[in-house]
């Protein structure tokens, strides 16, 4: 991802039902509840873009791309390196740039990946980063909350627009400085990826977007910025 993107721990999607507590290993454990991750949670996810520009205008035509060629090329890279590509989701991101002191925007894609080892996932992300001149590419591996490798969470929640995300980020200095941004799917689902220790802050931020925490899904896992 580009310079602004690589420092981000947030992104979007959604679904629903039942409850899950923070694992006992999480610092500053909270009593907050959210829906547990579905059994369809992929082995891993890759979040990437081919954009290298800093976009500050939400009406910029570059934000209208569907990244179809990029989608096909990344899928081919995943297959060529022994893994299996699953669904690919187009994302609209809003991020806080500490350098520019303003929000930036980006189109990206999330790729589900199965039949891949941790080393294989790292290798694929490294190829994507180099091929598209990205400072780094974000990966997320779904893991049990009790796994010693678990260091991050992915929060998925419905009912969020890019405008809501932008306005909430601008209005919350703590969230924008700590979490630095997020993304939504075209049908209005939020994805936030944050360090496990920042789950309480991510929950607070999601609620400021109007998210009903009982309809949010929390996936536990390991994230990595591969450069």
N, C-alpha and C positions, 0 to 999 in steps of 0.2 A: 504494500500500500504506500501512498505518498507520505511526505514528512508529517503532515497533520494527522493522517490516519494511524500511523504506527504507534502513537502514544495513547490510543484510545482503548478503553476497556468496555465499550458499550455497543450494542447492536440489536434485531427485532423479529417477531412471529407470534403464535398464540394457541391456546386451547385451555384445559379445564377439569376439574373434578377432584375430590378428596383433598388430603392434606399431607404436608411434609415439613418436618422440623429441621432447623439447621443442625448439622452434625455436632457432636460434643467437642470435636477437635477445633471448631471454628472459634476464633477469638471474639470476645464480646458477644457471646451467643444471645440470640433474640428469641422472643416467644412468637414471632410472626409465623404465619402459616401460608402455604401456597400449594397448588396442585403438584403432585409428584411427576417426574418425567415419564413419558409414555414408553411402552415397550418398543415403539418404533424409532426411538432415538438412534440415529445412525452411529456407526463405529466412530466416525470423526466428521468434522466439518472444516472447510477451508473458506476463508473470507478474503476476497481479492478483487482488484480492479486493474484496468490497464491505464487509468488516468495518472498523469504526472503533474497536472496543473493545480493551482490553488484557485478555487472557484468561490467567490463571495456573493455573487448575484443569484438569488433563487430562481430567476427567470432565464438564466443562461441556457442556451439551446443544447449545450453539452450534457445537461442533466436530463434530457429527453431520450438519450440513447438507451436501447434495450440490451446492448452488449451481446448481441447474438453471435457474432463471429468469435468474440472472446469466450463465450460459453462453449462453443464447439471446440475451440483450440484447447481450453483447459481440460475438457472432458477427454480429448485425445491424449493429452499429457498424462492424465490419471491412468488411463488404460495402458498406455505404453510403458508405464512403470509398475505394472503388476497389480494395481488396485482396481476397484469397480466404482464408477461414478453413479450416484443416485440422482435425486432431484436437484435442480439448481433454481435459486430464488433471487429475483432482482430486488435490490435494496436502494432506498434513498437515505443517505446519511446526512446528519447535521452535527458538526463538531466545533468545539471552541478552540480557536488558535491563540495560544498564549503569546505567540510572536506578533500576530496582527491585532490582538486584543478585540477580536470579533469572530463571528461564526463563519464557518466555511461549509460548503456543500459537496457531496460526492455521490455518484452512481457506482454501485459495486454489485457483486454477486456472491451468494453463499452456495457452496457446493457440498452436498452430502457425499461421503466417501465410505465404502465398505471394503472388507477383505484387505485391510491395510494394517501394518504394524506401526508402532510409534516411530521407528527409524524410517520406514517407508513413507510415512506422512511427512516427516521432516524433509526428506529428500524431494518429494513432489513440490512442497511449498518453496523450497530453495530454488528449484528449476523455474517456477512461476515468477518468483521475485526477480530473478536475473533476466528472464525472457522479456518481462514487461517493465524493467527498470524501476522496480519498487524498492524502497528502503527496507521494507519487510512485508511479510504476508502472515496473517493471523490464522492459527489453527486451534481447534477445540476438539478434544477427545472426550466422549461421554464415559463416565466412570461412576461407580457407586460412591455415595457420599462418604463412606467409611474408608475408601481407598487411600493409602498413604501418598499416592500421586496426586490426589485431588487438591487443586489450588485455586479453582475458579468456579464461577457459576454462570449459567446462561439463563436469563429470565426472558420468557416469552409471554406476551400479553396482547389481547385484542383491543381495538377501539382507540388507536392513536394515529394522528396525522402528522405529517412533516411540520405543519404550522404549529401544532400543539408542542411538538418536540422542540422546535426552535424557541418558542416563547418561554417554555419552562426552563430551558437551558440558560437563556439570557437573564431570567428572573432569579436564578439560584446560583450564586457565586460558589458555594461549597460544591455543588454537583458539577458545575462546569470546570472547576479547577481540579477536582479529584477524579471524576468519571470521564470528563472531557467530551462527551457526546453520545450519540446513539444512531440507530437506523430503524427504518420501518419498511415493511413490504408494501407493494402497491395497493394491497387490499386493507391496509391499516393495522398491521400487526407489528408490535414493537419487539426488537431483540436487543437485550442488554447483556454484554459479557463483561464481568467485573471480577476482580480478585475476591476470593471467598471472604476475606476479612472486611470487604466493603459491601457485603450483602445488605446490612441494615440501611446504609446510605442509598444503595440502589433501590431498595424497597420504598424508601421515603420519596425518592425522585419519581419512581413509577406511579406512586399514588398521586403526586402533584400533577401528573399527566391525566388524571382521571381514571387510572386503572383500578379495577376492583381486584384486590389482592387474592380473593378467593377464586378468581378465574385465571390467575397467572400460573404459569408452569415454571418450575425451577429445575434446571438440569445441572448436575454436578459433573465436574470433569477437570481436565488439565488443559490450560491454554499455553500457547507459545507464539512469540513473534519471531518468525524465521527470516533471516536476512542473508 
